[in-house]
Amino acid sequence: MKGLPSYSSGEWLKFTQDLLEYFDAERDNKRYHCNDLEAFCLKAHKDKTYMQMSQWKNYSREFICIAGWLVTYKKISANEQAFYFWKGIPKSFRAQLESYLLAIDPSHDLETPFEINDIHKLAKSMLQYEKDSSTSSDEASKSDSNSESSKSEEETTTRKFKNKKKKSKKCKTAT
């Protein structure tokens, strides 16, 4: 795709036309079934590895591809889409997300799935925090002059993160 002249020249309308022409978009008639979504969510849910930003993006992208098609063709509702999105998240990460989401909205009815956008935003911020804190640690070890300020910023951020966790646990036990 990057080899197309319309891509390098930044002509986005021409680029989309080129994509349709060169990549046979009209022949792409992939169909999905509810079983495909259920199998995908079950497989993703069973993943025992620690969730990282790249894994989250892959999960979201693959989910939207399958579930988006099913919603578009009215095979499932938007509510069912949100339900499956939530169920596909690995259990340990889902528990972390749930505690924060309930801290944000303690009156949320647990019979109703959380909004996909809310889950996605929170997951990205949680995973971004982990990425930033590891980057801060690496930079602190490389630079002696910034080590004290990096450590104090990291400690402050970690303290805030732990305080949020404590608050969310209090909310969860209160419900």
C-alpha positions in Angstrom: 0.0 0.0 0.0 2.8 2.4 0.8 4.1 1.8 -2.7 1.1 3.4 -4.3 1.9 6.8 -5.7 -1.4 8.2 -4.2 -0.1 7.2 -0.7 3.2 8.9 -0.9 1.6 12.1 -2.5 -1.0 12.2 0.3 -4.0 12.2 -2.1 -6.3 10.3 0.2 -9.3 10.2 -2.1 -7.2 8.7 -4.9 -5.6 6.4 -2.4 -8.9 4.9 -1.3 -9.9 4.5 -5.0 -6.5 2.7 -5.6 -7.1 0.4 -2.7 -10.5 -0.6 -4.1 -9.1 -1.1 -7.6 -5.8 -3.0 -6.8 -7.0 -5.1 -3.9 -10.3 -6.4 -5.2 -12.4 -5.0 -2.4 -15.7 -5.8 -4.2 -14.8 -9.5 -4.0 -14.3 -9.4 -0.3 -17.5 -11.0 0.8 -16.3 -12.5 4.1 -19.2 -13.5 6.2 -19.2 -14.1 9.9 -21.5 -16.1 12.2 -22.2 -15.8 15.9 -20.1 -18.9 16.4 -17.1 -17.1 15.0 -17.5 -14.3 17.5 -18.0 -16.8 20.4 -15.0 -18.8 19.4 -12.8 -15.7 19.1 -14.0 -14.4 22.5 -13.4 -17.8 24.2 -9.9 -18.0 22.8 -9.0 -14.4 23.8 -10.5 -14.9 27.2 -8.4 -18.0 27.9 -5.1 -16.2 27.1 -3.1 -16.4 30.3 -0.3 -14.0 29.3 -0.1 -10.5 30.8 -2.0 -8.0 28.7 0.2 -5.5 26.9 -0.8 -2.6 24.6 0.0 -4.5 21.4 -2.2 -7.4 22.6 -5.0 -5.0 23.5 -4.9 -3.4 20.1 -4.9 -6.8 18.3 -7.8 -8.0 20.4 -9.8 -4.8 19.7 -9.0 -4.9 16.0 -10.0 -8.5 15.5 -13.1 -8.1 17.6 -14.3 -5.1 15.7 -13.8 -7.0 12.4 -16.0 -9.9 13.4 -18.5 -8.2 15.7 -18.8 -5.1 13.5 -19.8 -7.2 10.6 -22.4 -9.0 12.7 -23.9 -5.7 14.0 -23.9 -4.2 10.5 -25.8 -7.2 9.1 -28.1 -7.3 12.2 -27.0 -10.7 13.4 -26.3 -9.3 16.9 -27.3 -6.1 18.7 -25.0 -3.4 19.9 -25.7 -4.6 23.5 -24.7 -8.1 22.5 -21.5 -6.7 20.9 -20.6 -5.0 24.2 -21.3 -8.2 26.1 -19.0 -10.3 23.9 -16.3 -7.6 23.9 -16.3 -7.7 27.7 -16.4 -11.6 27.8 -13.4 -11.8 25.5 -11.1 -9.9 27.8 -8.8 -12.1 29.8 -10.1 -12.7 33.3 -7.3 -11.0 35.3 -7.3 -7.9 33.1 -11.1 -7.8 33.1 -11.1 -7.8 36.9 -8.8 -4.7 36.9 -11.0 -2.9 34.4 -14.2 -3.7 36.3 -12.9 -2.3 39.5 -12.0 1.0 37.8 -15.2 1.2 35.8 -17.2 0.7 38.9 -15.2 3.3 40.7 -16.0 5.7 37.9 -19.7 4.7 37.9 -20.6 2.9 41.1 -24.3 2.8 40.2 -23.7 0.9 37.0 -26.2 -2.0 36.6 -24.0 -5.2 36.3 -26.7 -6.8 34.2 -25.9 -4.2 31.5 -22.5 -4.5 29.7 -20.1 -1.6 30.0 -19.8 0.6 26.9 -17.1 -0.6 24.5 -15.7 3.0 24.2 -15.4 3.3 28.0 -13.6 -0.1 28.3 -11.3 0.8 25.4 -10.3 4.2 26.8 -9.7 2.8 30.3 -7.7 -0.1 29.0 -5.5 2.1 26.8 -4.8 4.5 29.7 -4.0 1.6 32.0 -1.7 0.0 29.5 -0.2 3.3 28.5 0.6 3.9 32.2 2.6 0.7 32.4 4.4 1.5 29.1 5.3 5.0 30.4 6.5 3.8 33.8 8.8 1.3 32.2 10.1 3.9 29.8 10.6 6.3 32.7 12.7 3.6 34.4 14.8 3.0 31.4 15.5 6.7 30.8 16.3 7.2 34.5 19.0 4.6 34.4 20.5 6.2 31.3 20.6 9.7 32.5 22.2 10.6 35.9 21.2 14.2 35.7 17.5 13.4 35.4 17.5 10.4 37.7 16.2 12.2 40.8 13.3 13.9 39.0 12.4 10.7 37.1 12.3 8.7 40.3 10.2 11.2 42.1 7.7 11.5 39.2 7.6 7.7 39.0 7.0 7.4 42.7 4.2 10.0 42.5 2.6 8.2 39.6 2.9 4.9 41.3 1.4 6.3 44.5 -1.6 7.8 42.5 -2.1 4.5 40.8 -2.1 2.6 44.1 -4.5 5.1 45.6 -6.9 4.6 42.7 -6.7 0.8 43.2 -7.5 1.2 47.0 -10.5 3.5 46.2 -11.8 1.1 43.6 -11.5 -1.9 46.0 -13.5 0.1 48.6 -16.2 0.7 46.0 -16.3 -2.9 44.9 -16.7 -4.3 48.4 -19.4 -1.7 49.2 -21.6 -3.0 46.4 
